[in-house]
Amino acid sequence: MIPIAALEGLVTAASLDFEPTPAELEAIEHEMPLIQAEVELLDAQIMTLDRPASELDERRLRRARNRVMAARRDLSNRTFTVQPGGAA
């Protein structure tokens, strides 16, 4: 019988046990309005999965899509400088 051995080092939970850097946390905070708008859109889409969309549902979806687009626009228009060695 031929033993099988991994050629690469093992990836363990200990090697992944680290916290986000301050730059990564700042980048997440910078993108939070877009994240929240996308969650609201997803919630509106989930509500219409099991039934036909009513007029109220259509309005809710349209407003949620508009919020996502506005948040993307605002995020792309903002200037945000990342510190060297930080999150991209």
C-alpha positions in Angstrom: 0.0 0.0 0.0 1.3 3.5 -0.9 0.8 6.2 1.7 -0.9 9.3 0.6 0.5 12.6 1.9 -0.5 16.2 1.4 2.0 18.2 -0.6 0.8 21.5 0.8 0.8 22.6 4.4 -2.4 22.0 6.3 -4.9 24.9 6.7 -6.2 24.8 10.2 -8.5 27.0 12.2 -5.5 28.2 14.1 -3.9 29.7 11.0 -7.2 31.5 10.2 -7.7 32.8 13.7 -7.1 36.6 13.2 -9.0 39.8 13.5 -9.6 42.3 10.7 -7.1 45.1 10.5 -8.2 48.7 11.3 -8.0 49.5 7.6 -10.3 46.6 6.7 -12.8 47.7 9.4 -12.7 51.2 8.1 -13.3 50.0 4.5 -16.3 48.0 5.7 -17.6 51.0 7.6 -17.2 53.1 4.4 -19.3 50.6 2.4 -21.9 50.0 5.1 -24.7 52.2 3.4 -24.4 50.1 0.3 -24.4 46.8 2.3 -27.5 47.9 4.2 -29.3 48.9 0.9 -28.5 45.6 -0.6 -29.8 43.7 2.4 -33.1 45.7 2.2 -33.3 44.8 -1.5 -32.7 41.1 -0.7 -35.4 41.3 2.0 -37.9 42.7 -0.5 -37.0 40.1 -3.1 -37.4 37.3 -0.5 -40.9 38.5 0.4 -42.1 38.0 -3.2 -40.6 34.5 -3.7 -43.6 32.5 -2.7 -46.5 34.7 -4.0 -47.2 37.0 -6.8 -46.0 40.5 -6.2 -48.7 43.0 -5.3 -48.6 46.7 -6.1 -47.1 47.4 -2.7 -44.4 44.7 -3.3 -43.6 46.3 -6.7 -43.2 49.7 -5.0 -41.0 48.2 -2.3 -38.8 46.5 -4.8 -38.5 49.6 -6.9 -37.6 51.8 -3.9 -35.1 49.2 -2.7 -33.4 49.0 -6.1 -33.3 52.8 -6.2 -31.6 52.9 -2.8 -29.0 50.4 -3.9 -28.3 52.5 -7.0 -28.0 55.7 -5.0 -25.7 54.0 -2.4 -23.5 52.7 -5.3 -23.4 56.2 -6.8 -22.6 57.8 -3.5 -19.9 55.2 -2.7 -18.2 55.7 -6.1 -18.3 59.5 -5.9 -16.8 59.6 -2.4 -13.1 59.9 -2.1 -11.6 57.3 0.3 -7.9 56.9 0.9 -6.6 53.5 2.0 -3.5 53.5 4.2 -0.5 51.5 2.8 -0.8 47.9 3.7 -4.5 48.2 4.4 -7.6 46.8 2.7 -8.1 47.5 -1.0 
